[in-house]
Every structure is written in C-alpha cells, then in structure tokens.
Amino acid sequence: MPLIPEEPQIHESAQGPRATPASGRTAPTPRPVPGPRPAASSRPGRPGQVRPTPSAQRTPRDVAASKPGPSAPAAPATSARATPQIQLIPASVQGALDAAEEAVDLLLDSGRAPGDVLVITTGEQHPWAAHELSFGEASYWAQHDAGDDVFYADAAVADRAASRPVVVVAVNGGTEAAAATALTQAHSRAGALLVVCGDPQQINSVLGAGV
C-alpha cells in the first residue's frame, strides 16, 4: 500500500509559548525564536537581532559582477550561401516536362512570384523557350534579364542564367553527362529550393548519393 504523505503541521513549540492570562497580572510577552545568524555577521548578536551588513562590504558575487569581464568574441561572418532544399519528383523521361510544369503551377499557387522560378530542361526544349528563341536570342535573354516571368532554359545555355530562389530541372532526355551538368548548374543557382523531375535511379546515380 503506498504511503500517503501527511499534511504539514506547525508544532506549538515553533510558535512560542502561549500567553495564559492569570488573574491579577499581565501575560508575559513571548520571546522571539532566535533565527539563523546571517553569514555577514562575524560575532553573535542578540537573539532575534540581525546585524546589518556594512554598505562597503560586498559579497564575492557582487565583486565579480562589478569587474568588467572579457567581451565574447564576435561570431565570424559566413559568406557561404545556404544550401537549397532538394525535392525529387519521380517521373519518366516522357513525363518529366509535364511534372515540371505541375511543379511550377504549385509554386505559383503557393505564392511564389513568376520571376522567382527558373526551369532547366536536359532534353527537348520547353515550348516557351523554343517559341521565344524564334524571335532571336537578344529578345530571349532580355526577358531573362527583366525577371518578370518564369524563365525556361536548355541545359546547354543554363550556365548563362542567373540565380533564382527556385530552380526546377526536368530530366527529359539527353545524355547522362548533360543531366549531370544541368543538376550541377541548377544546384549552384537555386537559392532556396531545387526541384528535380525525372527517374530517381538515374538522378541518384548522377548526383552520386540519394536525394
């Protein structure tokens, strides 16, 4: 059976003697119980009397607090950029471009600005890129420099694209070397998120580790 703790009781001895009035005389005043002597007092005082600590005397803690300690060294400034989060969307070679389009739609629906997104293809060009390049490279790269819309680039020219917060890679064909180059370029240009659409086994073999 577990023990039930008792309620704390104050014994009469701790309260001092009770004053019992007697006929014809006043009950004596109870003497205060001597308290613990303060550490600052070097000699015993009267019971119940506390000797005040001299104002000039300070405890070791006060002395230590008054002395200026060495200032903490400042944290070294880190110039290295943060590593982007990597997300893999499984897709076949034929479906990688569609998966990338769906990823872009989700990003825009979640609040990403169109100018935050760069899409890189490793095989066939995205229809938007092929259409814009038909007007000349100057017009094509002018839209890239404006940064107002999602920009689609082939892996062969992705090294010319600037960094953006989100980079989406569609592994929709091309050689393994082209895919490796595209992933390397995409990783170096992604500020916060890198989305890779393609065959997980191929992508992992290109990266040399699981994503």
Backbone as ProteinMPNN parsed JSONL, in Angstrom:
{"seq_chain_A": "MPLIPEEPQIHESAQGPRATPASGRTAPTPRPVPGPRPAASSRPGRPGQVRPTPSAQRTPRDVAASKPGPSAPAAPATSARATPQIQLIPASVQGALDAAEEAVDLLLDSGRAPGDVLVITTGEQHPWAAHELSFGEASYWAQHDAGDDVFYADAAVADRAASRPVVVVAVNGGTEAAAATALTQAHSRAGALLVVCGDPQQINSVLGAGV", "coords_chain_A": {"N_chain_A": [[0.864, -1.201, 0.0], [0.662, 2.177, -0.884], [2.345, 4.9, 0.658], [0.714, 7.572, 2.247], [1.311, 10.926, 2.141], [1.537, 13.005, 4.947], [-0.305, 15.895, 6.075], [1.438, 18.938, 6.458], [2.224, 20.038, 9.697], [2.216, 22.61, 12.09], [4.082, 22.735, 14.916], [3.479, 23.414, 18.344], [5.682, 24.274, 19.739], [7.151, 25.626, 17.894], [5.825, 27.9, 17.58], [6.134, 29.365, 19.836], [5.586, 29.924, 23.345], [2.257, 29.827, 24.577], [0.372, 32.613, 25.652], [-0.973, 32.656, 28.737], [-3.383, 34.152, 30.338], [-3.252, 35.203, 33.725], [-4.944, 35.659, 36.818], [-5.018, 38.937, 37.847], [-2.518, 39.63, 36.826], [-0.399, 40.55, 34.074], [0.007, 38.756, 31.042], [3.145, 37.314, 30.19], [5.266, 38.659, 27.648], [5.846, 36.828, 24.71], [9.053, 35.487, 23.969], [10.986, 36.159, 21.089], [11.784, 33.625, 18.703], [15.09, 32.685, 18.23], [16.527, 33.416, 15.114], [18.329, 32.12, 12.214], [21.774, 32.981, 12.182], [23.022, 35.652, 10.277], [25.306, 35.263, 7.518], [27.036, 37.337, 7.096], [27.558, 38.412, 9.58], [30.068, 38.609, 11.955], [30.227, 38.046, 14.608], [28.321, 36.811, 17.36], [25.015, 38.025, 17.75], [22.324, 39.573, 19.525], [19.543, 37.477, 20.364], [17.219, 37.149, 17.752], [17.953, 39.536, 16.668], [19.282, 41.074, 13.847], [22.33, 41.728, 12.452], [23.105, 44.469, 10.469], [24.568, 44.355, 7.206], [27.607, 45.907, 6.474], [27.698, 48.744, 4.281], [29.926, 49.068, 2.725], [30.912, 46.587, 2.412], [31.051, 43.901, 0.204], [29.723, 41.053, -1.364], [31.441, 38.17, -2.756], [30.174, 37.599, -5.227], [29.049, 40.043, -5.919], [31.363, 41.516, -6.288], [32.545, 40.159, -8.384], [30.667, 40.687, -10.32], [30.949, 43.369, -10.663], [33.376, 43.711, -11.87], [34.645, 44.293, -15.06], [34.299, 41.849, -17.469], [35.987, 39.805, -19.937], [35.108, 40.557, -23.263], [32.812, 38.729, -25.288], [33.926, 36.818, -28.049], [33.289, 37.933, -31.336], [31.026, 36.375, -33.601], [32.24, 34.683, -36.409], [31.813, 36.03, -39.645], [29.841, 34.502, -42.079], [30.254, 33.807, -45.349], [29.39, 31.958, -47.069], [26.784, 30.726, -49.112], [23.477, 29.603, -48.317], [22.58, 26.149, -48.381], [20.404, 24.896, -50.815], [17.129, 23.451, -50.405], [16.384, 20.188, -51.518], [14.142, 18.627, -53.674], [12.693, 15.755, -54.952], [10.843, 14.688, -57.699], [9.382, 11.922, -58.832], [9.403, 10.792, -62.177], [8.889, 9.737, -65.549], [11.046, 9.779, -68.468], [9.55, 10.779, -70.575], [7.507, 12.001, -69.181], [8.676, 13.938, -67.606], [8.791, 16.672, -68.264], [6.103, 17.462, -68.109], [5.714, 16.986, -65.396], [7.4, 18.919, -64.338], [6.072, 21.21, -65.173], [3.727, 21.003, -63.653], [4.86, 21.263, -61.145], [5.742, 23.903, -61.254], [3.274, 25.232, -61.46], [2.199, 24.633, -58.932], [4.019, 25.954, -57.309], [3.545, 28.631, -58.036], [0.884, 28.848, -57.269], [1.187, 28.616, -54.553], [2.18, 31.035, -53.821], [4.6, 31.916, -54.798], [6.456, 34.223, -56.739], [6.359, 34.67, -60.295], [8.826, 35.475, -61.359], [10.598, 34.303, -59.636], [11.266, 31.783, -60.388], [13.155, 29.402, -62.157], [13.428, 27.248, -64.889], [14.985, 24.36, -66.032], [15.769, 22.322, -68.75], [16.847, 19.074, -69.794], [16.688, 17.662, -72.103], [14.603, 17.776, -74.773], [13.661, 21.096, -75.693], [11.697, 23.363, -73.721], [8.436, 24.303, -74.82], [7.912, 27.081, -74.604], [10.477, 28.25, -74.484], [11.48, 27.468, -76.982], [9.73, 28.866, -78.633], [10.241, 31.59, -77.952], [12.913, 31.813, -78.625], [12.718, 31.782, -81.318], [12.385, 34.373, -82.058], [14.827, 35.442, -81.811], [17.951, 35.475, -80.019], [18.593, 37.736, -78.558], [16.149, 38.95, -77.836], [15.14, 36.86, -76.349], [16.952, 36.547, -74.12], [16.644, 39.037, -73.071], [14.18, 38.939, -71.834], [14.828, 37.211, -69.822], [16.619, 38.796, -68.341], [14.91, 40.78, -67.476], [13.364, 39.493, -65.565], [10.663, 39.074, -64.917], [8.994, 36.93, -65.307], [8.429, 33.326, -65.343], [11.305, 31.593, -66.323], [12.551, 29.65, -68.949], [15.101, 27.43, -69.753], [17.456, 25.743, -71.789], [19.645, 23.029, -70.941], [22.089, 23.36, -72.143], [22.544, 26.065, -72.293], [22.185, 26.953, -69.784], [24.118, 27.824, -68.065], [24.359, 30.481, -68.432], [22.214, 31.601, -67.265], [20.888, 33.484, -64.531], [20.976, 33.333, -60.901], [18.135, 32.147, -59.064], [15.448, 32.098, -56.646], [14.07, 29.601, -56.753], [14.711, 26.661, -58.527], [13.807, 24.537, -61.113], [14.298, 21.374, -62.448], [13.919, 19.509, -65.336], [14.46, 16.349, -66.166], [14.389, 15.304, -69.015], [15.485, 13.81, -71.013], [18.419, 13.513, -73.141], [21.978, 13.084, -72.624], [23.682, 11.277, -69.973], [25.755, 12.783, -69.042], [24.935, 15.347, -69.761], [22.727, 15.605, -68.105], [24.008, 15.529, -65.615], [25.512, 17.877, -65.749], [23.452, 19.765, -65.914], [22.174, 19.418, -63.439], [24.192, 20.166, -61.692], [24.553, 22.87, -62.399], [21.995, 23.811, -61.807], [21.845, 23.387, -59.045], [23.745, 25.185, -58.116], [22.534, 27.566, -58.694], [20.122, 27.703, -57.42], [18.423, 29.331, -54.89], [16.774, 28.776, -52.623], [15.211, 26.466, -53.064], [15.415, 23.417, -54.836], [14.019, 21.634, -57.345], [13.733, 18.502, -58.757], [12.746, 16.731, -61.532], [12.229, 13.558, -62.683], [13.669, 10.315, -63.444], [14.216, 8.595, -60.508], [16.311, 6.739, -59.989], [18.175, 7.267, -62.006], [18.737, 9.953, -61.472], [19.814, 9.821, -58.886], [22.088, 8.325, -59.378], [23.467, 10.118, -60.92], [23.902, 12.241, -59.185], [25.356, 10.937, -57.284], [24.574, 10.249, -54.783], [21.816, 9.514, -52.56], [18.834, 11.411, -52.897]], "CA_chain_A": [[0.0, 0.0, 0.0], [1.511, 3.376, -0.921], [2.252, 5.788, 1.808], [0.047, 8.848, 1.976], [2.013, 11.972, 2.919], [0.703, 13.733, 5.901], [-0.333, 17.336, 5.936], [2.406, 19.573, 7.366], [1.639, 20.634, 10.894], [3.086, 23.514, 12.828], [4.042, 22.376, 16.336], [3.313, 24.568, 19.238], [6.987, 24.766, 20.155], [7.65, 26.546, 16.889], [5.076, 29.147, 17.648], [6.4, 30.044, 21.104], [4.6, 29.586, 24.397], [1.004, 30.591, 24.577], [0.191, 33.511, 26.805], [-2.16, 32.276, 29.512], [-3.605, 35.249, 31.311], [-3.545, 34.837, 35.11], [-5.738, 36.684, 37.481], [-4.299, 39.992, 38.517], [-1.25, 40.01, 36.236], [-0.36, 40.542, 32.6], [0.752, 37.604, 30.498], [4.467, 37.737, 29.695], [5.425, 38.741, 26.187], [6.671, 35.685, 24.243], [10.349, 35.848, 23.399], [11.106, 35.685, 19.686], [12.682, 32.483, 18.478], [16.288, 33.167, 17.503], [16.66, 32.949, 13.727], [19.705, 31.808, 11.817], [22.652, 34.144, 12.167], [23.456, 35.944, 8.901], [26.699, 34.926, 7.245], [27.866, 38.53, 7.116], [27.87, 38.79, 10.952], [31.256, 37.886, 12.406], [30.097, 37.707, 16.019], [26.895, 36.585, 17.675], [24.236, 39.163, 18.237], [21.231, 39.203, 20.4], [18.535, 36.64, 19.69], [16.206, 37.876, 17.0], [18.501, 40.785, 16.138], [20.119, 40.845, 12.681], [23.296, 42.804, 12.249], [23.116, 44.872, 9.048], [25.845, 44.24, 6.508], [28.134, 47.251, 6.125], [27.488, 49.079, 2.874], [31.186, 48.96, 1.974], [31.266, 45.183, 2.241], [30.355, 43.285, -0.92], [29.946, 39.621, -1.473], [32.254, 37.843, -3.948], [29.381, 37.669, -6.445], [28.942, 41.44, -6.307], [32.657, 41.959, -6.78], [32.744, 39.59, -9.717], [29.771, 41.322, -11.282], [31.372, 44.731, -10.941], [34.563, 43.728, -12.702], [34.334, 44.042, -16.478], [34.892, 40.622, -17.984], [36.378, 39.87, -21.353], [33.974, 40.54, -24.182], [32.717, 37.499, -26.071], [34.391, 37.034, -29.433], [32.219, 38.048, -32.331], [30.913, 35.216, -34.482], [32.796, 35.002, -37.731], [30.826, 36.201, -40.708], [29.855, 33.413, -43.05], [29.939, 34.3, -46.681], [28.873, 30.872, -47.891], [25.342, 30.771, -49.269], [22.79, 28.459, -47.742], [22.327, 25.05, -49.308], [18.965, 24.828, -51.081], [16.425, 22.2, -50.165], [16.23, 19.425, -52.757], [12.925, 17.814, -53.742], [12.684, 14.886, -56.132], [9.519, 14.271, -58.162], [9.588, 10.81, -59.774], [8.727, 10.928, -63.477], [9.596, 9.116, -66.662], [11.661, 10.748, -69.37], [8.469, 11.402, -71.34], [6.628, 12.782, -68.303], [9.423, 14.865, -66.756], [8.431, 18.053, -68.566], [4.781, 17.701, -67.525], [5.885, 17.069, -63.939], [7.986, 20.22, -64.053], [5.001, 22.203, -65.338], [2.864, 20.909, -62.475], [5.607, 21.824, -60.015], [5.706, 25.361, -61.393], [1.922, 25.676, -61.106], [2.054, 24.558, -57.474], [4.82, 27.029, -56.727], [2.837, 29.897, -58.238], [-0.33, 28.823, -56.446], [1.566, 28.768, -53.141], [2.572, 32.414, -53.563], [5.866, 32.282, -55.431], [6.352, 35.121, -57.883], [6.879, 34.027, -61.507], [10.229, 35.789, -61.543], [11.426, 33.539, -58.695], [11.393, 30.391, -60.841], [13.932, 29.072, -63.35], [13.218, 25.855, -65.295], [16.046, 23.875, -66.909], [15.464, 21.043, -69.385], [18.06, 18.382, -70.238], [16.447, 17.097, -73.432], [13.879, 18.682, -75.661], [13.391, 22.408, -75.114], [10.329, 23.702, -73.355], [7.819, 25.04, -75.935], [8.058, 28.532, -74.431], [11.837, 28.619, -74.871], [11.605, 27.322, -78.438], [8.982, 29.957, -79.262], [10.902, 32.869, -77.749], [14.167, 31.821, -79.37], [12.433, 32.019, -82.726], [12.477, 35.82, -82.276], [16.222, 35.831, -81.645], [18.492, 35.309, -78.669], [18.581, 39.019, -77.837], [14.835, 39.087, -77.221], [15.001, 35.759, -75.378], [17.692, 36.853, -72.906], [16.105, 40.268, -72.49], [13.128, 38.542, -70.911], [15.513, 36.655, -68.653], [17.173, 39.891, -67.549], [13.796, 41.514, -66.859], [12.998, 38.749, -64.357], [9.251, 39.253, -64.602], [8.21, 35.725, -65.552], [9.172, 32.071, -65.282], [12.23, 31.514, -67.44], [12.864, 28.275, -69.335], [16.39, 27.391, -70.427], [18.035, 24.445, -72.076], [20.837, 22.781, -70.131], [23.278, 23.806, -72.868], [22.755, 27.504, -72.083], [21.768, 27.281, -68.416], [25.198, 28.488, -67.341], [24.195, 31.917, -68.617], [21.072, 32.047, -66.458], [21.226, 33.996, -63.202], [20.389, 32.601, -59.777], [16.769, 32.464, -58.666], [15.124, 31.372, -55.42], [13.648, 28.231, -57.03], [15.11, 26.123, -59.824], [13.162, 23.261, -61.425], [15.011, 20.656, -63.509], [13.188, 18.415, -65.974], [15.382, 15.412, -66.813], [13.5, 14.78, -70.056], [16.28, 13.256, -72.102], [19.813, 13.912, -73.162], [22.932, 12.126, -72.084], [23.886, 11.341, -68.527], [26.652, 13.92, -68.796], [24.127, 16.564, -69.84], [21.92, 15.663, -66.883], [24.9, 15.884, -64.516], [25.831, 19.306, -65.885], [22.248, 20.542, -65.593], [21.929, 19.364, -61.996], [25.226, 20.981, -61.039], [24.225, 24.273, -62.625], [20.758, 24.132, -61.085], [22.14, 23.432, -57.611], [24.502, 26.407, -57.828], [21.695, 28.732, -58.956], [18.923, 27.673, -56.579], [18.639, 29.997, -53.62], [16.058, 28.158, -51.514], [14.612, 25.176, -53.386], [15.75, 22.773, -56.102], [13.065, 20.57, -57.651], [14.235, 17.696, -59.863], [11.707, 15.842, -62.05], [12.825, 12.548, -63.537], [13.816, 8.961, -62.913], [15.021, 8.691, -59.284], [17.53, 5.948, -60.074], [19.122, 7.994, -62.845], [19.139, 11.174, -60.787], [20.687, 9.461, -57.774], [23.386, 7.903, -59.916], [24.156, 11.319, -61.385], [24.334, 13.019, -58.008], [26.3, 10.143, -56.505], [24.014, 9.987, -53.446], [20.357, 9.599, -52.541], [18.284, 12.752, -52.706]], "C_chain_A": [[0.889, 1.235, 0.0], [1.291, 4.245, 0.293], [1.631, 7.107, 1.381], [0.744, 9.921, 2.786], [1.054, 12.724, 3.8], [0.756, 15.219, 5.613], [0.681, 17.955, 6.892], [1.698, 20.266, 8.513], [2.664, 21.518, 11.569], [2.957, 23.179, 14.292], [4.006, 23.623, 17.203], [4.663, 25.135, 19.646], [7.569, 25.74, 19.159], [6.951, 27.882, 16.924], [5.393, 29.962, 18.906], [5.331, 29.705, 22.123], [3.361, 30.453, 24.294], [0.924, 31.454, 25.831], [-1.088, 33.135, 27.498], [-2.398, 33.352, 30.553], [-3.917, 34.689, 32.691], [-4.286, 35.984, 35.767], [-4.829, 37.695, 38.163], [-2.962, 40.327, 37.917], [-1.288, 39.818, 34.723], [0.474, 39.372, 32.101], [2.082, 38.081, 29.95], [4.511, 37.72, 28.165], [6.306, 37.595, 25.705], [7.956, 36.183, 23.626], [10.442, 35.323, 21.973], [12.097, 34.537, 19.584], [13.897, 32.967, 17.723], [16.332, 32.572, 16.114], [18.106, 32.627, 13.404], [20.535, 33.069, 11.692], [23.109, 34.42, 10.748], [24.94, 35.677, 8.734], [27.598, 36.138, 7.344], [28.287, 38.922, 8.525], [29.035, 37.966, 11.455], [31.184, 37.514, 13.871], [28.63, 37.591, 16.35], [26.24, 37.846, 18.183], [23.165, 38.69, 19.181], [20.221, 38.355, 19.659], [17.482, 37.501, 19.017], [16.698, 39.164, 16.393], [19.461, 40.459, 15.004], [21.041, 42.03, 12.5], [23.305, 43.197, 10.777], [24.516, 44.733, 8.463], [26.365, 45.625, 6.155], [28.017, 47.492, 4.63], [28.756, 48.918, 2.063], [31.559, 47.524, 1.692], [30.428, 44.579, 1.12], [30.685, 41.811, -0.961], [30.798, 39.341, -2.696], [31.476, 37.925, -5.24], [29.249, 39.11, -6.925], [30.248, 41.948, -6.891], [32.898, 41.443, -8.179], [31.873, 40.266, -10.747], [30.237, 42.721, -11.639], [32.593, 44.802, -11.823], [34.195, 43.474, -14.152], [35.052, 42.805, -16.971], [35.266, 40.779, -19.438], [35.16, 39.751, -22.25], [34.009, 39.274, -25.013], [33.167, 37.758, -27.496], [33.23, 37.044, -30.395], [32.224, 36.832, -33.235], [31.447, 35.57, -35.854], [31.712, 35.078, -38.779], [30.973, 35.087, -41.733], [29.404, 33.949, -44.389], [29.338, 33.219, -47.564], [27.347, 30.945, -47.943], [24.719, 29.499, -48.721], [22.538, 27.402, -48.805], [20.831, 24.942, -49.562], [18.395, 23.46, -50.724], [16.2, 21.504, -51.509], [14.981, 18.541, -52.666], [12.921, 17.044, -55.05], [11.253, 14.467, -56.449], [9.731, 13.15, -59.183], [8.762, 11.002, -61.048], [9.557, 10.204, -64.524], [10.224, 10.201, -67.524], [10.593, 11.495, -70.147], [7.594, 12.309, -70.465], [7.349, 13.806, -67.449], [9.027, 16.312, -67.001], [7.06, 18.402, -67.995], [4.87, 17.816, -66.005], [6.48, 18.406, -63.534], [6.938, 21.325, -64.174], [4.061, 22.19, -64.127], [3.558, 21.498, -61.251], [5.597, 23.35, -60.07], [4.331, 25.902, -61.022], [1.711, 25.67, -59.596], [2.839, 25.666, -56.792], [4.119, 28.38, -56.853], [1.581, 29.968, -57.394], [-0.006, 29.039, -54.968], [2.075, 30.164, -52.819], [3.899, 32.83, -54.153], [5.615, 33.217, -56.611], [6.918, 34.428, -59.117], [8.364, 34.285, -61.72], [11.164, 35.058, -60.603], [11.834, 32.175, -59.244], [12.198, 30.323, -62.137], [13.741, 27.59, -63.636], [14.302, 25.478, -66.3], [15.644, 22.509, -67.45], [16.76, 20.42, -69.899], [17.916, 17.8, -71.639], [15.798, 18.106, -74.348], [13.563, 19.996, -74.953], [11.923, 22.531, -74.72], [9.723, 24.513, -74.502], [7.952, 26.555, -75.809], [9.438, 28.986, -74.889], [12.011, 28.537, -76.383], [10.888, 28.46, -79.152], [9.723, 31.278, -79.139], [12.222, 32.946, -78.519], [13.941, 32.03, -80.871], [12.484, 33.509, -83.069], [13.911, 36.327, -82.104], [16.677, 35.726, -80.197], [18.456, 36.604, -77.875], [17.244, 39.222, -77.123], [14.628, 38.053, -76.118], [15.701, 36.108, -74.059], [17.259, 38.176, -72.284], [14.981, 39.955, -71.505], [13.722, 37.916, -69.656], [16.011, 37.772, -67.738], [16.077, 40.704, -66.87], [13.329, 40.827, -65.585], [11.561, 38.885, -63.955], [8.437, 37.973, -64.707], [9.087, 34.496, -65.364], [10.06, 31.981, -66.521], [12.622, 30.064, -67.672], [14.151, 28.291, -70.148], [16.81, 25.954, -70.671], [19.316, 24.282, -71.263], [22.094, 23.3, -70.806], [23.573, 25.283, -72.635], [22.415, 27.924, -70.663], [22.864, 27.981, -67.632], [25.113, 30.003, -67.464], [23.066, 32.473, -67.763], [21.544, 32.48, -65.071], [20.537, 33.156, -62.127], [18.972, 33.091, -59.504], [16.439, 31.657, -57.41], [14.769, 29.913, -55.649], [14.106, 27.851, -58.427], [14.466, 24.747, -59.976], [13.906, 22.642, -62.603], [14.127, 19.538, -64.022], [14.202, 17.547, -66.706], [14.574, 14.66, -67.869], [14.281, 14.266, -71.261], [17.707, 13.754, -72.033], [20.702, 12.851, -72.552], [23.042, 12.266, -70.574], [24.81, 12.496, -68.169], [25.886, 15.23, -68.835], [23.265, 16.721, -68.589], [22.779, 16.069, -65.691], [25.247, 17.363, -64.549], [24.644, 20.172, -65.497], [21.988, 20.557, -64.095], [22.955, 20.202, -61.24], [24.926, 22.463, -61.184], [22.985, 24.684, -61.839], [21.025, 24.267, -59.592], [22.871, 24.719, -57.245], [23.653, 27.663, -58.011], [20.441, 28.786, -58.101], [19.219, 28.323, -55.233], [17.997, 29.292, -52.449], [15.601, 26.739, -51.819], [15.055, 24.709, -54.76], [14.809, 21.594, -56.29], [13.569, 19.831, -58.891], [13.15, 16.702, -60.257], [12.358, 14.843, -63.003], [12.888, 11.204, -62.856], [14.715, 9.005, -61.678], [16.339, 7.925, -59.367], [18.596, 6.681, -60.904], [19.64, 9.243, -62.132], [20.102, 10.869, -59.642], [22.063, 9.022, -58.264], [24.184, 9.094, -60.417], [24.699, 12.107, -60.198], [25.348, 12.265, -57.153], [25.827, 9.864, -55.1], [22.508, 10.093, -53.56], [19.904, 11.004, -52.279], [17.162, 12.688, -51.684]], "O_chain_A": [[1.798, 1.325, 0.825], [0.202, 4.309, 0.865], [1.954, 7.675, 0.338], [0.768, 9.836, 4.013], [-0.08, 13.027, 3.429], [1.697, 15.735, 5.008], [0.77, 17.525, 8.042], [0.713, 20.981, 8.326], [3.851, 21.193, 11.606], [1.878, 23.309, 14.871], [4.444, 24.708, 16.821], [4.787, 26.338, 19.875], [8.386, 26.587, 19.518], [7.43, 28.868, 16.365], [4.971, 31.112, 19.027], [4.257, 29.232, 21.751], [3.421, 31.639, 23.97], [1.355, 31.06, 26.915], [-2.172, 33.271, 26.93], [-1.672, 33.436, 31.543], [-4.754, 33.796, 32.821], [-4.244, 37.127, 35.31], [-3.97, 37.329, 38.964], [-2.29, 41.226, 38.422], [-2.08, 39.047, 34.182], [1.515, 39.044, 32.671], [2.151, 39.133, 29.315], [3.886, 36.891, 27.504], [7.401, 37.401, 26.231], [7.972, 37.154, 22.869], [10.036, 34.199, 21.681], [13.107, 34.494, 20.286], [13.759, 33.6, 16.676], [16.192, 31.361, 15.948], [18.999, 32.836, 14.226], [20.078, 34.088, 11.173], [23.551, 33.495, 10.067], [25.729, 35.838, 9.665], [28.786, 36.008, 7.638], [29.249, 39.671, 8.692], [28.992, 36.738, 11.389], [32.01, 36.731, 14.341], [27.788, 38.205, 15.695], [26.826, 38.622, 18.938], [23.13, 37.524, 19.576], [20.06, 38.499, 18.447], [16.933, 38.434, 19.603], [15.953, 39.832, 15.676], [20.368, 39.645, 15.183], [20.603, 43.176, 12.408], [23.495, 42.337, 9.917], [25.516, 44.965, 9.143], [25.628, 46.434, 5.59], [28.206, 46.585, 3.819], [28.698, 48.664, 0.86], [32.411, 47.25, 0.846], [29.208, 44.743, 1.106], [31.793, 41.391, -0.63], [30.879, 40.181, -3.592], [32.047, 38.285, -6.269], [29.319, 39.398, -8.12], [30.255, 42.709, -7.859], [33.384, 42.162, -9.052], [32.265, 40.412, -11.905], [29.98, 43.218, -12.736], [32.84, 45.825, -12.461], [33.486, 42.51, -14.439], [36.278, 42.721, -16.898], [34.909, 41.762, -20.087], [34.281, 38.925, -22.006], [35.076, 38.796, -25.398], [32.834, 38.786, -28.085], [32.298, 36.25, -30.273], [33.281, 36.316, -33.596], [31.142, 36.633, -36.396], [30.791, 34.262, -38.787], [32.073, 34.774, -42.19], [28.301, 34.477, -44.528], [28.841, 33.497, -48.655], [26.699, 31.199, -46.928], [25.36, 28.449, -48.671], [22.312, 27.715, -49.974], [20.055, 24.899, -48.607], [19.099, 22.45, -50.742], [15.87, 22.146, -52.506], [14.797, 17.803, -51.698], [13.121, 17.615, -56.122], [10.539, 13.956, -55.587], [10.213, 13.407, -60.286], [7.577, 11.332, -60.994], [10.775, 10.078, -64.394], [9.966, 11.39, -67.333], [10.705, 12.702, -70.358], [7.009, 13.273, -70.959], [6.713, 14.486, -66.643], [8.934, 17.098, -66.059], [6.864, 19.494, -67.462], [4.186, 18.641, -65.399], [6.109, 18.966, -62.503], [6.919, 22.262, -63.376], [3.653, 23.244, -63.641], [2.924, 22.15, -60.421], [5.46, 24.009, -59.04], [4.232, 26.923, -60.341], [1.113, 26.594, -59.046], [2.378, 26.249, -55.811], [4.098, 29.171, -55.911], [1.245, 31.026, -56.861], [-0.822, 29.579, -54.22], [2.373, 30.456, -51.661], [4.292, 33.99, -54.022], [4.676, 33.022, -57.383], [7.875, 33.664, -58.997], [9.082, 33.412, -62.207], [12.383, 35.163, -60.735], [12.654, 31.484, -58.64], [11.958, 31.077, -63.08], [13.874, 26.762, -62.735], [14.515, 26.177, -67.29], [15.225, 21.636, -66.689], [17.653, 21.12, -70.375], [18.913, 17.482, -72.288], [16.369, 19.152, -74.658], [13.238, 20.01, -73.766], [11.041, 21.898, -75.301], [10.419, 25.331, -75.104], [8.092, 27.243, -76.821], [9.563, 29.985, -75.596], [12.613, 29.42, -76.995], [11.378, 28.966, -80.162], [9.827, 32.016, -80.118], [12.604, 34.011, -79.005], [14.859, 32.406, -81.599], [12.611, 33.87, -84.239], [14.166, 37.523, -82.241], [15.88, 35.871, -79.27], [18.306, 36.578, -76.653], [17.206, 39.615, -75.957], [14.018, 38.339, -75.088], [15.1, 35.977, -72.993], [17.486, 38.407, -71.096], [14.843, 40.615, -70.476], [13.184, 38.072, -68.56], [15.849, 37.708, -66.519], [16.299, 41.259, -65.794], [12.94, 41.495, -64.627], [11.248, 38.822, -62.766], [7.298, 37.933, -64.242], [10.308, 34.593, -65.241], [9.615, 32.261, -67.634], [12.976, 29.341, -66.741], [14.287, 29.055, -71.104], [16.549, 25.067, -69.859], [19.988, 25.261, -70.936], [23.063, 23.646, -70.131], [24.72, 25.712, -72.761], [22.36, 29.117, -70.364], [22.584, 28.658, -66.644], [25.73, 30.726, -66.682], [22.974, 33.684, -67.562], [22.482, 31.91, -64.514], [19.633, 32.372, -62.415], [18.649, 34.266, -59.683], [17.082, 30.642, -57.141], [15.122, 29.061, -54.834], [13.922, 28.602, -59.385], [14.565, 23.901, -59.087], [14.12, 23.293, -63.626], [13.64, 18.715, -63.247], [14.742, 17.947, -67.738], [14.134, 13.531, -67.648], [13.788, 14.287, -72.389], [18.149, 14.326, -71.036], [20.225, 11.843, -72.029], [22.565, 13.234, -69.981], [24.663, 13.114, -67.115], [26.151, 16.128, -68.036], [23.093, 17.828, -68.078], [22.345, 16.857, -64.85], [25.276, 18.026, -63.512], [24.806, 21.193, -64.829], [21.623, 21.593, -63.538], [22.619, 20.87, -60.262], [25.028, 23.224, -60.222], [22.934, 25.777, -61.273], [20.488, 25.165, -58.944], [22.637, 25.281, -56.175], [24.03, 28.728, -57.522], [19.764, 29.813, -58.062], [20.143, 27.921, -54.526], [18.6, 29.207, -51.379], [15.6, 25.89, -50.928], [15.076, 25.479, -55.721], [14.803, 20.663, -55.485], [13.803, 20.438, -59.937], [12.686, 15.922, -59.426], [12.961, 15.229, -64.004], [12.25, 10.976, -61.829], [15.871, 9.414, -61.784], [17.365, 8.396, -58.877], [19.771, 6.705, -60.538], [20.831, 9.55, -62.184], [21.09, 11.577, -59.452], [23.079, 9.318, -57.635], [25.413, 9.1, -60.355], [25.835, 12.58, -60.225], [26.105, 12.87, -56.393], [26.573, 9.308, -54.294], [21.979, 10.672, -54.508], [20.537, 11.724, -51.507], [16.554, 13.71, -51.37]]}, "name": "protein", "num_of_chains": 1, "seq": "MPLIPEEPQIHESAQGPRATPASGRTAPTPRPVPGPRPAASSRPGRPGQVRPTPSAQRTPRDVAASKPGPSAPAAPATSARATPQIQLIPASVQGALDAAEEAVDLLLDSGRAPGDVLVITTGEQHPWAAHELSFGEASYWAQHDAGDDVFYADAAVADRAASRPVVVVAVNGGTEAAAATALTQAHSRAGALLVVCGDPQQINSVLGAGV"}
